[in-house]
Amino acid sequence: SMQIRVRCHSRIYSSKTTQKGKDNHCQRTVRAMAQPRLILVLACVLSTACVQAGVYRLPLTRRECDRSVKNSTICTLLQSVGRESAFGARSSTADSKDSPFLMTGEAVPEVKVPLINNFNLIHTAVAEVGGPPVAVRLIVDTGSSDLWLKSSSQAAPFGGGRVYDPKSSHSSQASPAHRLTINYGRGRVDGSEVQDRFCLKKLCIDHQSLIFADDVFGIPDQWLFDGILGLGYAALALNKFGPTFVQSLGMLFQNLAIGFAVSESTTGGGGYLAIGELEDLKRDAAASGLGQGITMRLRGINHQAMYWLGPTKIEVASRSPPGSRRPMTTIAQTDSAMAILDSGTTLITAPGMAYLELIGAMLEGKPEAVQKCTTTLMGSFGQLMCLCDVDINPVTFTLTGTDGRQLQVSLAANDLMQLVGVGGVGQGVCRINVMPSPPGMPLWLLGDVFLRHIYVVHDVPHHMLHLFPQKGSRVAAILEGNQQDSSRVLSDTVIVTLAITAATCLAAAAACMCTVRELRTARASEGYNSF
């Protein structure tokens, strides 16, 4: 005698209660759900007056849909309900009759959205929101999961067009009582939930849940973007009022994959964001000459997928005389360094003492760095700034695939230093593209400085990352098997020298210029699990 509970017209009903009038339709559907008959379950799914509350789910066997089926809506729903959803995808509770894909029963085509490189700080994609549609620029952020837009009081028109306002959109549904605050490494966002039509090119989601931010405080470079599009897992989202964008996509694709490629070019193409079936994106990568790549299994936190997180080995090569083998200083072993591939972060961030060790190894053998580097330059927010003629040691990141093959990315001075100004005597001043992680964040963040050298395919339902060296890259390569490098211990002298500025360096975490999030879960000592 199982009891079923559903939400109908904002009320909760069970299979043992009765109501009169219009509610009888819902009550009959509730009782039907308690019967082991697929057709009665579908009656509830297809009802516009009764929506499952997610308290009880019946597993359904997926069957291929015949194109000759008269009601293609049933075909689409069968595919969506029967599909395994490891990331908890939920469909919208409202009618989606205007969507070009949700109601056709046809296969959803792959979408490739060009990215805009904004001064090597952030990469944005242009989306359309509302009806009539309004173009907005969104930071594509694989390190968070929320979708939010600045309100008309916070935003400026993009391309001379209009500013998005849900009050002016005939397709919006506002929920002013659903308010929340999103805190970032630097700044915060306050707003309320809105559901509206959201499109990336021709891929549209009706009634997509998003946060309409009426207060965006302390986040720099706001003139470059209108909001953030989070592409992490739902467990990381703070907006619990509706499905995340990734959850909505999961109802459209059998094996959802998200491809991300960025470029350091600010005049040509800035890269692209691809959304489609996993095999299609992998096939496109092979056709583009990217090779086989590696497949890496994600690590979860408390047995839950949150970040695009995996183990990484980080080493620094110090300078050696010509003809001798360059020794490697190991900063973090593969089993101890957990790194998030985070497109919403500009730089590379290292946790705690690992940051000091990394900077120390990068400047080892460079006595001139004491006079040419500082963390107290006005406007540096505690980041390490050096004269651009300081020749820092290269940093190598090694990621190991499930078959033992490795992807190795070696970043040299031209990758790790960014020109930001000119000194008083005409010398260039460069920012070191590494900074400490926020307090309480035990993870590394590999931002655009790292990501611009690889193409990443995010395999959402299988919790996998497929990584390919960018075509023509001189710093990224695939290694066959586990090739070990010689390593040595970091010089104590360098650590002591850098300890003088440790307090200043660590204070920079509270003033992070990029998009980083507080780790809202277990400490690193509790470990990370594979899926």
N, C-alpha and C positions, 0 to 999 in steps of 0.2 A: 504494500500500500504506500507507494511513494507519493509525496506531495510536491506539486510543481508551483513555483511562484513566478509571476511575470508582472511587468509594469504596463498599465493600460490607462491612458488619460491621467497620468501623474498619480495613479493609485496602484497599490500592490494587491494582487489577488492570488489566492491559492485555489487548488482544485477542490477544496472542501467548502468554499464560501459561495454565496449566491447573491446576485444583484438583479435589478429590474431594468427594463428599457434598453437603451443603447449598450449598457454595460453587459447585458446578457451575451452579446456577440463575443466580447472578450472572455467571459466566463466559460462559454462553450469551447472556445479555443484552448483555454487553460486545461480543461478536462480532456480535450483531444490530445494534448501533449502527453498526458499520462498514459495514453494507449500506444502500444508498440506498432504503430502503422505510419509509414513514411508519408502517405498522402495527407494524413491529418496534421502531421508536423508542418508540411509545406503549406497547409491552409493558414497556419499561424504566421509563417514567414512571409507569405504574400499579402497578408492583411494589412491595410493602411491604418487601421485603428488599434492594432495590437503589436507590440514589439517586444522581443525577448529581452529580459533584463540581464541575461548572462549568468543567472544563478545556476541554471542547469543546461548542459549542452549534450545533444545526442550526436554520436559519430555517424556520419553518412558516408556511403561508398561513392566515390566520384566516378561518373561515367562520361564518356565522350559525347558531346551534344551533336545531334544531327541537324545540319543546316536547314532541313526541310521542316523542322518543328515550327508550327505556326506562331506560338507565343515564345519569342526568343528571350523574353524576360525570365521565364522559368529556367531556360538553359543557363543564363548568366547566374541566376541565384543558385542553381545546383552546383555550378562550378565553384562559387564563392563559399557556400556553406560546407561543401564536402572537402574543401582544401585544407590541408594541414597548415596551421598558422602558429609557428613556433614563437612569433613575436606578438601574439595576442591581437591580431588585426580585427577591427570592428567596422561594420558598414555603417553609413549614416542612417539615422532614424527617420529622415525626411525623404520626400519624393525627389527623384533624381532624373526627371523626364527630359531635362534640358541638356544632359551630359552627352557628348558625342560618343562616349565609349561605354558608360555604365549600363545602358539599356539596349545595346544592339545585339549582344550575344556574339559579336565578332571578336577576333583576337586583337588585343591592343597593340598597336605598332610601337616600335622603339622610338624614343624621343631623344634628340641630342640638342642641348641648349648651350649656346656659346657663353663663355665667361668673359668678364671685363676685369682686366688687371688694373687696380687703382694704386698706382705709385708703389707697387710691390708691398703694399700694406694689407689689402684685402682683395678678394675676388668675389664679384657679384654677378648674379644672373637676373635677367629681366623677366618678371612674371606679370600676369594680369589678374586683378581681383575685382569682384563685384559685377554688377550689371546696371548700366553699361560698363564695360571693363576699363579699369584704370591701371596703367603701367607703373610698376614699382621695382626698385632695385634691392635685391635681397642678398645678404652675405650667405654663401653656401657653407654651412657649418656641420661637418661630420662629427663634431665633438659635443653637440647638444641635440635636443629632440623637439624643442618648442618652435612654433611658428608665430612670429609677432610682427606687427606693423606699427609704425609711428602714427599718431593721430594727426589731424589737420593742423593742430596748434604746434606740432613738433616737426612736421615734414614740410618740404618745399616741393613744388611741382617738378616732375621728372620730364625732361625733354620739352618743356613748355606746355605740358598737359595739365590735367587736373590732379588734385590730391585726393587720395582715397578717404571716403567718409561713409561708414555703413548707413548713415541716415539718408544718404543720397543713392544708395544701391537698392534696387527693387528685389534683389535676390538675397539680401542679408537678413539674419535673425540674431538680434542682440540679446545678450544675457547680462544686464548690468549688475545683477546680484552675484555673478560668478567673477570675483575679483581675485587677483593674485599678484605676487611680487617675484621677479626673477633677479637674483643677485649674481653678478659676474665678478671676476677678479678685480675689475675696476668698473664701478658704476652699477646701476640697477635699472629695472624696467617695472613700472606699475601700470596695470591696465585691467580690462574686463574682457570676457570671452565674447566672440562674435563668430557666427557661422555664415560663410559666404562662398560663392563660386570662386575657385582658385585654379588658374591655368598656367602651365609651362608649355609654351607653344600650343599644340593641339591636344595636349593631355590635360584634361580638366576634371576637377573633383567638385561636385556640387556639395554645398553645406559643409565645407571643410572648416574644422574648428581652428581658430586662431585667436591670438591676444591682440586687442586694439589698445595700444599703449598711449595713455594720456600723459604719462610722465616718464621721460627717458633722462636719467640723471648720471652725470659723470662718465659717460662713454665717449671717448674721443672720436674725432673724424666723422661726426654724424652727417656732415654734408655729402659724404660719399655714398650713403645707403639709406634705405627707407625701412629696413627691418632685417630679421634673420630667419633663414629657412633651415631648421634643424633636421639632420638626417641620421641621428642616432636612434637607439632602441627606445621603445616606449617607457621602459622602467626608469629612464633618465629624465623624462618629461615632468615638468612641474604643472603643466596644464592637464588636469585629470578630468576636465568637463567633457571632452570629446576626443575622437581619435586623432593621433598625430598624422602628419602628412605621410610618413612611411607606412603607418597602419592602413591608411586609405589606399595607398599604392598596392599594398599586399592583397587587397581584394580584387585587383585588376589583373595581376600577373600570377601565373602558376608558380614560377620560381623567380621572385623579384631580385633584380640586381641593379646596383647603382654604380656607374663608372664615373671616375673623377680624374681629370688631367688638367694641370695648371701650367702656365708658361710665365716666364719672367719678362716677356715682351710687353711693353706698355703702349706700343704703337700698332702692332699686328694683333693676331688672335691671342686672347688671354687663356686659352684652354677651353674645355667644355665639360658639361655634366650630361651623362647618358643614363637613361632610365629604360629598362626593358627586361626581357627574359635573360636568364643567366647564360644560356648557351649562345644566344645571339651576341651578347657583349663579348664573350670569350672568342667567338668566331670573328668578330670585328677586330679584336686585338691582334689575332693571328694574321688576318688579311692586311693589317696595317704594318706588318713587318716587325711587330713587337716580340715575336718569339713565343716560347712556351711559358715563361714566367715560373713563379712558385705559388703553391697554395698553402696558406697558413691558417691554422685553426685558432679561433678567437679564445680569449680567456674571459670567463665571467667573474662576477663579484657576488659572493653568497649564492652561487648557482643561478645567477640571473644575468642575462645579456644586457649591458648598459652602453659601454663604449666599444669602439673599434680598437680593441686592446690586444696586444700580443707581446711575447718576450723578445727582447732585443739585446744584442751584445754591442757595447760601445767601447771603442778603443781610439787612442790618439797616437799618431806616428811622430816621433821626435826626429829632428834633423840629424843626419849622420854624414861622415865624410864620404866623398864619391867612391863608389865601388864597394862600399860596405852595406850589409843588410840593415835596413832601418828597423830598429826595435819598436815594439808597440807597447804603450802604456794602457793597461786595461782599466777602464773606469767602472764598468759594470758587466758582470757575467750574464749570459743568456738567461739563466734561471733566476736572476735577481732583479734585472731591469725590465719593468713592465712599461710599455710605451703605447700611448694613444695616437693613432693617426688622425690628426685634427686639422681640418681645412679652415677652421675658424680662428686658428692661431697663426700669427705671422711668423714667429720665431720658433726656436727650440727651447723648451724649458726643462730644467733638471731639478730634482727634489733635493732639498737640504744640502748635506755635505757633498753630495755628488756634483753639485754645481761648482763648488770651490775646487774640487779635484779636477773637474773638466777644464775650467779656466786655467788652473795651474799647469795642466799638461799642455794646453794649447800655447801657453807662453813660456814653457820650459826652454831654457837655452836662449832666452831673449832678455838679457839684462836691461836693455834700453826700454823695455815695457814699463818699468817702474816710473820713468820720467815721461813716457809718452802715452800712458793710459790713466784714466780716472773714472770714478763713478759719481763725481760731484758736479759735473758740468750742468749748467742751468738748462732745464728742459729735458734732461736725460732720464728723469724718473728713477735714478739709481742704477740705470743700465751702464754697462762698461763701454766707454768710448775711448778710442785710440786714434793716434795719427795714422793715416792710411798706409804709411810706409812700413808699419810693423808687420813682419812676415810671420804669421801665426802658423802653428803646426796643424796639419789636416786631421779631421775627425772621421772615423769610419764606423758605420752602423751596419751590423750583419743580422739579417732576419732569416730564420731557417724554416723551410717548408716541411710538409708532412712526409716527404720522401727523402729528406736529408739534404736536398739541394738548397743552396743559399742565395739570397739576394744581398749584394754588398753595395753600399752607397758611401763613397768617400768624398767628403766636403773639404775643399781647400779654402785659401784665404778669399778668393773671389766669390765664394758662396757664403762664407761666414762673416764677411764684412760688408757693410752697406754705407755708402757715402751719404752723409746727412748735412754736411756744411763745410765751410772753409774757416781755418783758424786765422789769427791776427796777422800772421806773416805769410799768408797765402797757402798754407799747408792744408790738405784735405783732412777732414775729421770723419772717422767711420764709426758706426755702431757695430759692436760685436753681436751677431745674431743669435746669442744664447743668453738666457736670463733664468733666475731661480723660479721654481714653481711656487704658487701661493702656499702659505702656511697650511699644514694639514693635508696637502696633496702629495701623496707618496709616489706618484706616477710621473714618467716623462711625457712630454707633449712634443710630437714631431709635427711642426707646422709647415707652412708653405716653403720655408727654406729647404726642407727635406723633400716635400711632396712634389716639387716642380721637376724632380729627376725621375719620377716613376709614374706609371699609370696604375690606378687602384680600382679593382672591381669588388664592390662590397656585396657579398652573397648573403642576403638578409635571412632567409628561412633556415639555411644550413650553418649559420654562424662561422663563415669562412671569409678570408681575404685572398684575392688572387692578385698578385703583384707582378708587374712587368717593368723592366727598364724602359725609359722613354727612348724612342727611336733616335739614334745618333748620340745618345748620352755618353759623355766621357768620364762620368763619375759613378755610374750605376752599371753593375754587371752581374750575371748569374755564375755561380761557382758550382761545379759538379762535386758533390760529396762534401764532407766536413773538413775544410782546409784550415788547419790550425796555424796561428801566427805566434811567434815568440813574444813574450810579454815581460814586463818588469814592474817593480813597485815605484809609485810616484815619489819623487824627491821630497824629503821632509822640508828642505830649504824653501821650495816653492810654496808649500802649504803654509809655512810660517809667514812668508812674505805676503801672501794673499789674505791671511787671517786678519791683517790690519784693517782691510776694507770689508770684512765679512758682514759686519752689522749693516753697513750701507747697502751692500749687495742684496742681502736678504730683505731689507726694507722695501726693495723695489717690487717685491711680489704683490704688495697691497696696491701698487700703482701700475698694474700690468696694462700695456697699451693694446693688448690683443684680447680675443675672446677666450677666457679660461673659466672653468667652472669649479666650484668647491666639490670635493668628493663626498657625496652624501651617503656614505656607507662604511663598511668595515675598514680598519687600518690594514696596512700592508702585511703586518705580522700575522693576520688571520688567513692570508694566502689567497690565491686566485685559482679558479678551477677551469679545466677545459670542458668543452661541450662534446 
